[in-house]
Amino acid sequence: MSGIVRNKVIQRLENHLRTTSRQLIKIDTEEEAIQFLLNSFKTELYCDFVGVILAESGEFIPKAWAGEVGDIRLSFPLRIEDCSSRLLTHSTKDKETEGPETCALTKVLNGSEVKTWFTVPLIDGTNKYGFCIIGFFTYIPLLEMDTIFDEFGKDVAVSIGLARAKDHQLKKVEGIEWISKNLSINKSLEDNILEFTLRAAKGTDAASACIYLYNDSEGCFDLQYPVFGCFAHTKKIDIRDKNFLKEYFPFLEQVGGLQLSIPIVVDLKTIGVLHVEHKKGDLLFTEDDVQSLKLLSDHIAILLKNAQLYQTEKNHRERLQVLLDYQQALVKETVVNDGFQGVADMLVQLYEDSVILLDRFFRPLFYRMEGSSEEVLEQFMEAAESRRSTVEGFQVTLSGGEHFSIWPINGVNALLGYLAIQMEGQELDEFDQLTIELARNICSIQFIKQKLVLDANEQAKDTFMGKLLVETIEDEKSILQYANLFQWDMYQPHRVATLSITLDEDELEGSNLLEQKAKKTLAWEYIMDRVTAKYRGILTATFHENYLFIVPVAEEDNRKRFWRTFYNNVEEAAAKSPTHCTVHLGVGSKVSEVEQYYISYEQSLQVLNVVQNRFLSIGYSLFEELGSYTLLYHLDHPVVDIFMDSQLGVLLDYSESKNIDLLNTLRVYLQNNGNAKSTSEELFIHRSSLIYRLEKVEELLGVDLNDSEVRFNLMMAYKLYDMKRQAL
């Protein structure tokens, strides 16, 4: 071939290849690009056959043929490692490849009727897609166009890459459309999993697909049904011993294997795994498969998250409806009944566990120990008593593991009671907290209703006391009506006792008169609760800012012992109240007539004054026991000291100087009404010693102890002496 003709042929081929390259760029799909390439080569080169061979999964696989290929078609696929490496790097002629002993393609072509052939590599950067082979059954001299064909191969590879990218993007769009049409939170989880696994298998040509979801409570991945395909899968994958997901799913986001796993992630937390196996034709999973499954796993995560939110919202609506139903029932119960039985029964139904309702003095009003014994209640009271708070809720755990949560029930600036519910230490969500708040409010309403009744009762008592404790009774019939109202028999013998409540310094500091009165009232309520619970038939009331007990004399089996115990109970109740205070008690004489209650009341005030001013350490006294002290405590004049000194001064000085207690000897003698035998026994001295001492007393005082007037003056002096010493 002459040089001119040769150059013309080369120029024509170069123009054709350039035109073909431009056309390839415009084609959308890989199949169209390959077919256009085959037709172009077949027409322009007048060759007998053209083939496009692509490298996939370690093999050369024919993608398309044009022309008469013959038996060559049957020789494919060929393993890449059995062929010349030049096929994927340079344009190669039949004389430039390795021999048949090192290149399987050369061996196949040499054993056929092909006389002349050459290849063009399809390379785009690092992507080596394969090569294009052109063959002739007659000998044809090949022109030196390696560089031109190499560049053309690159253009073809670019077009294949673009076509694949377009195809992958189209599959994504189709996948999104399929997901939007077929997946819904209104479907069951099983139906959605069926759609997911089906799509995963079809999108990757896998024979099997499944989904594992993480079981947080058991620490494992559970296989979700249904599963696509018939391959065996592990039902549960325990992950307690290892921390990395890839240790359980070796093909996690890894291409080039017979399996492929993609994590399902919600809020940066892996909640499951999408897993496929065995690509059709025993091919390996590619990067395109990874991207396809990632797209699907993202939508699985979104759907599961939305399903979880939907279910949570649905559960909240259902729980809120239940709560509203209970609220209506509880409010109705507070309207119909005044007690706590109905309210507490509903709380037991609501919480399905033990419920204890206590008053503000931490005394059980109602309890239902579901599955627990009375001993649990006793343990609860002991454990909770030491930890109770009037401000915030608290918890106690008993020796048997029972866990109770306790909340105060408050009214308007006042503690009304406590609500205790057995809960196994779980944290309360917003709904649970709302439920607890509702229960506390309902109980508060019931407490307030009862308090209003009690307040009205106390006001009626004030009116009653105003009619009873007056010097002249004007309306005995009205008094009798009030007595019947309080179920109190005023014609039985009673005593009127007046109680004083004195606040400690820490309570007085920084508080005004109203606050001080409120503190005293709180202490009085604690005392009333303790006394009325322990003693029957006692009427309590406030009158002219005095705190009164009207106590039936029938309770006095032993007068001294009864009132000592009574006062001790009052002291203990005051000590348990939140108010730091001291209490004193004055008790009037017993009365059985309506007109005498005023007298007993006035006597109790006199006794209380004596106790507060002269006998603070004793704390209480009865009018009968105090006797003349109720008159003498008013005497505060220098003449009193003169009288006391004239009667006892000499004995006091003598006793201090001589170490003989004549002062006490005379006191005991007078208290025993001048009986020498009783006096000597009480003093533990011989009768002769007593006679000597009494003679010494008469000598010092210049009196006759047998004279009744002398004895009276001496007893009066002793009482004044005791009162003065007590006051000091």
Residue, then its C-alpha position, 0 to 999 in steps of 0.5 A: m500500500s502506497g504512503i498516500v493511500r495508507n495516510k488516507v485510510i488512517q485519516r478516514l479511520e481516525n475521523h470515524l473513531r472520533t465521530t463514533s466517540r462523540q455519538l457514544i457519549k450521547i447514549d444513555t444505556e450500556e447496552e445501546a453504547i455497546q451495540f452502537l460500537l459493534n455496528s460502527f466497527k462492523t460497517e467501517l472496518y469490513c471485519d468478519f466479527v466484532g465482540v465486546i468482552l467485559a471483565e466481571s468477577g475474575e472472568f472475561i465474559p462476552k457482552a455482545w457480538a456482531g458478525e459470524v463468530g462461530d465456535i469462538r462464542l463457546s470458548f467464553p467465559l475465560r479466566i482473566e488470570d489465564c489471559s495476557s495482561r496486555l488485553l486490559t492495558h494496550s491495543t494488541k495485535d495477533k502477533e503481539t500477544e503471548g503464545p497460546e501456552t500463556c494466553a487462553l484467548t490466543k489459544v482459542l483464536n489460533g485454534s479457529e479460522v480467524k487469520t487476523w485480529f486485534t483488541v482495543p482495551l476499554i479503560d477509564g482511569t482505574n476502571k478496566y471494563g474489558f476489551c473490544i476484539i475485531g477479527f478477520f477470517t482472511y489475512i489483512p495487513l494491520l495499520e499502525m494505529d495503536t495510539i488512535f485505538d487506545e484513545f478510542g478505547k478510553d472514550v468507549a470506556v467513559s461512555i460505558g461508565l456514564a451509561r452505568a452511572k445513569d443506569h444506577q441512578l435510574k435504579k435508585v429512582e425506581g427503588i425510591e418509587w417502589i419504596s414509596k408505593n409499597l412500604s407504609i407504617n400502616k402495614s404490619l412489620e411482617d408485610n414490610i419485611l416481606e417487601f424489603t427482603l423481596r426488593a433487596a433480593k431483586g435489586t442485587d440478583a441475590a437468591s436469599a435475603c433477610i433482616y436482623l433487628y437488635n433485641d436490646s433486652e436480650g443483647c442479640f440480633d433476632l431474625q425477622y420473618p418472613v425470609f426471602g429464599c430458602f437458605a438456612h439462617t441463624k435465628k439469633i445472633d448473641i453479641r454479649d462477648k464481642n463489640f464489633l458488628k463485623e465480627y458477627f457479619p463478616f461481609l459488612e459493606q464488603v464487595g467481592g463476596l458471596q454474601l453482603s450485609i448492610p447496617i440499618v442505622v437510626d439516630l447513629k445507633t445500629i438497630g439491625v442488619l440487611h443481609v443477602e446471599h448467593k448472587k445469581g450465576d455465582l457472581l460476586f456482589t459489587e459496589d453497585d449492590v452495596q449502594s443499592l442495599k444502602l439506599l434500601s437500608d436507609h428507607i428501612a431505618i426511616l420506616l422503622k423509626n416512623a413506625q416506632l414514633y407512630q406506635t408510641e403516639k398511638n400508645h400515648r393516645e390510648r394511655l391518655q384516653v384511659l387516664l381521662d376515663y379514670q379522671q372522670a370516674l375519680v372526680k365522680e367518686t369525689v362528688v358522690n362520696d366523702g371517704f377515700q375507699g372508692v378513690a383508693d380502689m380505683l387507684v389500685q385498678l389503675y396501678e395494679d399494685s399495692v396502694i397506701l393512702l396516709d393522712r398528714f400524720f402518716r397514719p394509714l387511711f386506706y391500703r390494699m396490699e396486692g400480693s403482699s402481707e400485713e407485715v409488709l405494711e408494718q415494714f413500710m411504716e417503719a421504713a417510711e416514717s424516718r424518711r418522710s418529707t412534706v415537700e418532695g416525694f421519696q422512695v423506700t425499699l423494704s427487706g423483702g425487695e418491695h419498692f415503694s414511692i411516696w408523694p405528699i398530697n398538698g392543698v393550699n399551702a398545707l400538707l394534707g396526706y401522702l400517697a404511696i404506690q408499690m413500684e419496682g424502681q422503674e423510672l417514670d415517663e411523662f405519662d406516669q408522672l401525669t398519672i401520679e399528679l392526677a391521683r394526688n390532685i384527686c386525693s387532695i380534693q377529697f382531703i380538702k372536702q373533709k377539711l372543710v367539714l372539719d373546719a365547719n365542725e370546729q366553727a360549730k364547736d366555737t359557737f358551742m363553747g361560747k354558749l357553754l363556758v359562760e357564767t350564766i347559761e341562757d339557752e340550755k336547749s341550744i347547748l343540748q342540740y350542739a351536744n347531740l351534734f357532737q354526740w357528747d353527753m354533757y350530763q356525765p361528769h367531766r373535767v375541763a382542761t386547758l392546754s398552752i402551746t409555747l413556741d421555741e425560740d427558733e420558731l419565734e425568730g423571724s415569724n409574725l403573729l399570724e405565722q406563729k398562730a399557724k404553727k401553734t394550730l399545726a401542733w394542736e392538730y397533731i395533739m388532737d389527732r393523737v388524743t382523740a385516737k387514744y381516748r374515747g369520749i373526749l371533746t376538743a375545741t378552741f375557745h378564746e385562743n385557748y386549747l381545750f379538752i373536755v374529758p369524761v371522768a369515767e376515764e379516770d380509773n386512777r386519777k394521778r396515773f391517768w393525767r400523768t399518762f394523758y399529759n405524756n401523750v400530749e407531749e409526745a404528740a407535740a414532739k412529733s409535730p413539725t412545730h418545736c414547742t412546749v406544752h403545759l396543762g391545767v385541769g379543772s375540778k370535775v363537774s356534772e351540771v351544765e352551769q359548772y362547766y364555766i367554773s371548771y374552765e376558770q379553774s383550769l386557767q388558774v391552774l395553768n397560770v400557776v403551772q406556767n409561772r411556778f411549776l414549769s418542770i412539772g408541766y401539768s396539775l389538777f385544781e384539787e392537787l394545787g389547792s391554795y397555790t391557785l390563790l397564793y401565786h397572785l401574791d407578789h408583795p414585800v410583805v410575803d417575804i417578811f412573813m415567810d422569813s419570820q416563820l422559817g428564816v431561823l430554821l433555814d439559817y440554823s439548818e445551814s450552819k449546824n448541818i441538821d435539816l430542821l427545815n425538812t423535819l418540820r415540813v414532814y411533821l406538818q405533812n403527817n398532821g403531827n404524827a410522830k410515828s409516821t414522821s420518824e418512819e418517813l425520815f428514817i430516824h428514831r422517835s427520840s431523835l425526832i422529839y429532840r428536833l421538834e423541841k429544838v424547833e419550838e425553842l428556835l421559833g418560840v412557838d407551840l407546834n400543837d397550836s393549830e394556828v401555828r401549824f397553819n402559818l407554818m404550812m402557809a410559809y412552806k407553800l410560799y417558800d416552795m413557790k418562790r424557789q420554783a420561780l427562781 
